[in-house]
Amino acid sequence: MKATAAGFIFLVGTVLSPAQNAYDVSGQMLTPLVDTFLQESRSGNRAIDATLSTTTVVDNAAGVNATVRVQVQYPERLKIEAGFAGQTIILCRVGQTVWAWPRDIVEPLLSLVPETQSARKVTLPSFGLPVPDSQAVLLPALLAVTDHGEQDVDGANHRVLDLRLQPEIAKGANLGAHAATVVRVWSDPAANFRPRRLGVRNPSWTGTVEIESLQYLRTLPAEVWQPTPEQAKDAVRITPERWSALVGRYLN
């Protein structure tokens, strides 16, 4: 009888216990991501492999749907494979070397940032965090968090939070319109609050990202970073200067 009563009390206490603090949830959700880009990873994970499906709306125009696979490995490796409108494009960076495929899609994009004979040599930055490891634990504190409780996603309850830069941080960072960006995150309590869906909005565009899969890994296979023999015939090499200009154009 005592065991039954104790079990009942434990069950009731579990059901009635308050939800985790929103800032604790955001910290738990962001920790694996931040840890991947520390100089000394505590988990040993140095890579991320994620598959996303996205819908983007710019200036209230029709939505653009895409499926995107993002693979990144600290400190200087990134591969983005995006499929939309029946076409596929790959952008890959390995250190200071960048290649893209296929040529017939890539070259029109590159025409937006013509090659220039500049004396300024561009060195692409690493993906490391802008602060020492000892301060990285403070990064979640730079965010203002708004709690929207729980919502159902594919039959399971998910915690819903809005994340944005703290106003004083955004003002000092000179981010322009990006300072108003809000990211709504649906995270799964049953999977250590791993994000399942993102909604991004700012004054000029909105986007929804379904996170189909997300893995934190120690490393990715070496072949990830090289074009296949078939792709190599139609791949385009991009200089760091042109890559930097192209990224800047689309981010701004």
Secondary structure by P-SEA (a helix, b strand, c coil): caaaaaaaaaaaaaaacccccaaaaaaaaaaaaaaaacccccccccbbbbbbbbcccccccccccbbbbbbbcccbbbbbbbbcccbbbbbbbcccccccccaaaaaaaaaacccccccbbbbbbcccccccccccccccccbbbbbccccccccbbbbbbbbbccaaaaaaacccccccbbbbbbbbccccccccbbbbbcccccbbbbcccccccccccccccccccccccbbbbbcaaaaaaaaaaaac
